[in-house]
Amino acid sequence: MTLAKVKGTVVSTRKDPELTGHKLLITRAVDFEGDYLDGEDVVALDFVDAGIGDTVLVAQEGDAAQQILGHQRAPVHSIIVAVVDQFSVKDSRVTA
């Protein structure tokens, strides 16, 4: 899993039927201070009603995403599985 921030949304008038009813969000991995890491943005299927600016946990294995959706045909690689309120690192609490 990856700690990430939601940067934007994807609007699609037509998409694979397996994705109907699910929101697509643009995410970027962040460090423990909330700063963006080098790398590419990732489009992730939102399962927790996340929004722009939220810190989230993204599962980035296709098999995990397909298990959550309940079928193997879903064309999904990344899925948002949690909105992070806070976390602790070495006795320091960080509010997301």
N, C-alpha and C positions, 0 to 999 in steps of 0.2 A: 504494500500500500504506500501511497505517496501523500504527504501533506501538501495541499495546494490551495490557491485562491481562485475564486471564480472571477473571470475578467469580462465575460460577455455571454451573449446568447446566440444560438443558431436558429433561424426561422426557415422552415422548409414547408412548402405547400404540398410537396409530394415526397414520400419517403417509403422505405421498405415497410410492408404491412406489420412486421414484427415490432416495429418501433412506434406504431400508432399509439397516441395517448401519452407518450413519454417526452419530456423536455430535454433538449440538448444544450449543454453549456460549455463554454470555452474556459479551460483551466490552465494554470501554470504552477509548477512546483515552487514551493517557498521553503526558506530555512526556518529555524526556530524563532527568529526575530520577525518573521513575516515578510522578509525581503525576497523578491523573485530570484530564483536560481537561473543560471544559464540553461538554455535548452528551448525546446519548441513548446508551443501551446498544444494542449490536448483537448479534443472534443470528447466529452463524457456524458453518458446518459444519467440524468438526475432522478434518483429514487427517493430523495429526502426533502424535496421542496427547497433547495438551496437557491440563493440569489446572488446577484453581482456584489462583490466585495466580501462574501462569506469565505471563511477558511473551512476547507472540507478535507475528507479522506477519500482518495480515489483509488479504487482497486483497478490495477492495470494489467490484468491477465484475462485474455478472452474467455478462458474456461470459467473463471469466477463470475464474470458478468453473465455468461450464458446460464450458469447454475441459478443465479438470482432471478433471471427472467423465466426460468423453468423450461427452456428448450434450447437445443443445440444449433438451430438454424439462424439464430439472431446474429446479425452482422455488427456485433459490438465488441470493442476491445477494452474500453474503460467505462467505469460506472462509479458515480458518487454514492458512497454508502453511509456517510455521516457528515453533519455540520458540526464543526468543532467549536465549543464555547471557550474552553481553556485546556491547557495541558501543563505538565510539570517536567522540568529538565534539571537534574542535579539540584534538587531542593529549591528551585525557582519556579514560581507559578507564572504562566504566560496566559493572558486573556487574548483570545483570537479576535 
